[in-house]
Amino acid sequence: MNTQTHITASPLVADKDWWRGAVIYQIYPRSYQDSTGDGIGDLKGITRRLPHIASLGVDAIWISPFFKSPMKDFGYDVSDYCDVDPMFGTLADFDALIARAHDLGLRVMIDQVLSHSSDQHPWFKESKASRDNAKADWYVWADPEPDGTPPNNWLSIFGGSAWQWDARREQYYLHNFLTSQPDLNFHCPEVQDALLQTVRFWLDRGVDGFRLDTINFYIHDKLLRSNPPLPPEERDDSIAPRVNPYNHQMHLYSKNQPENIAFLERFRALLDEYPAAAAVGEVGDAQRGLEIMGEYTAGDNRVHMCYSFEFLSGDTPTAARVVDVLTKVDEAAPDGWACWAFSNHDVVRHASRWALGHDAQKAFATLLMCLRGSTCLYQGEELGLEEAEVAFDDLQDPYGIEFWPEFKGRDGCRTPMVWEKSNSFGGFSEGKPWLPVAPEHLTQSVAEQEENPDALLHHYRRAVALRHAHRALSKGDLSDLTANGTVVSFTRHDEGEEIFCAFNLSDDAAQIDRPAGQWQQLGGELSADVPEQGKITLKPWQVALARRVQT
């Protein structure tokens, strides 16, 4: 562990509530900008492109892992929690990134992978050396059944048993993901202490918060009870692909344990020692995602916000579907705070998943900025990038290699960002990129869209600006949630401001009743006309926004 610390004072206002309603831009560092010509994005590359991110008007960036790692899962297998992998740069590069981001008014959140480490981490190397060393119980070890089989039926989300045999200890160790990602044992107090020290290391370095990977996987059932089967009619492929047997179990004991709350309270207490530090947790559960979100964000002593997978999977959301999800959030997390996302580094880009045209993408971008909660944008989302087709010979993702061709993995959403169309590498690198640049992405590059007033890039800027211009949209309550045919509508309100929002999520025109009272159209070209009386007419994928006139 690198123990060097360097406190970076942030010039940003120490607003403890900055995260509430914030817009967070996710960066997948391997694919954002290469500064060395080796075909892999790095920290200096991110720093170079920060002005683009600032131009979107977002509040913060979230950087996927850049820690030292053998890269079996591309950084989500950490071998040193307190240092930068040389392929991404140095700690000095990270300090420079933070300083530049803060100068531009951007907060910096980093990905913390606390549930598991790499099998190359010194902790695991010591743990597997014997059954009686100082770190023998830092990972989840268990004896085999009398017939030599694993201790229970738990499955890995990457396929197959979640248990791997180790000949030296003559025991199995738990891995909820790859065999090279052993699970840390949170029932061991020393493990929690050590992990919290790594969190403190980055807080002392000036980070403004964390995205917590697989937050509900931290703690396992101490008794190692087997999971019950899940009836076929209840299976849900929102977390794992349909062809993965992981979907055949109800994961009662391998994750989602109540003891996790106590650790999250310890984590939050640490964050509260620092001005304005915040965290967003990823809840990966197909059956109880919203319920867990509610549990983990309730009150002011757990994590600030969580996101689940309601809009990160499945078909194009209808008006009824949006109402159903938002209603369930109110029921499951009345005191919590959601963080909404349509795309990220693990799922098919929503432009492809929902087969969205230009106008539909605009409608969903505006909807995202009007929802109650915070929001995450994934790099390239502002350009309308679709999922890239990656040939099997070019695949890097072990998940896709395992389940090809029924599931092609996550490489299609991880291809390099396109900055210009001057060459086949899109301005990402001077060398051959680690994943091919999708040729069809080149015409959607930042440079091309900057020159087109109707480009999606400018629409995202306008939608983000609208959110920030009205506290009712960023931090206010939501009421009057209604699905009327293809139109979903609701009202946002805060401190005397009331905003009516309606979205036609359809290829067909629609009409809705104008809400009673006096209203003034809001959002300029983001909104359809809102007449003084009668009905509001919405073209396909059109949005209506209006603010109540105070009399």
MODABEL-V722908 format. One record per helix or strand. SS is the DSSP state (hx for helix, st for strand). FROM is the first residue (numbers start at 1). TO is the last residue. Records with the same first field share a line. If there is no record, write none. Layout:
# MODABEL-V722908
SS->FROM-TO, FROM-TO
This chain:
# MODABEL-V722908
st->23-27, 60-63, 67-68, 80-84, 107-112, 116-116, 139-139, 141-142, 155-155, 161-161, 163-166, 171-174, 183-184, 209-212, 228-229, 249-250, 278-282, 305-307, 338-341, 374-378, 477-484, 487-494, 497-504, 510-513, 519-521, 535-538, 543-548
hx->29-31, 43-55, 91-103, 122-127, 189-204, 215-217, 232-234, 245-248, 260-271, 289-297, 319-332, 350-353, 358-370, 381-383, 392-394, 398-403, 411-413, 439-444, 446-450, 456-469, 471-474, 524-526
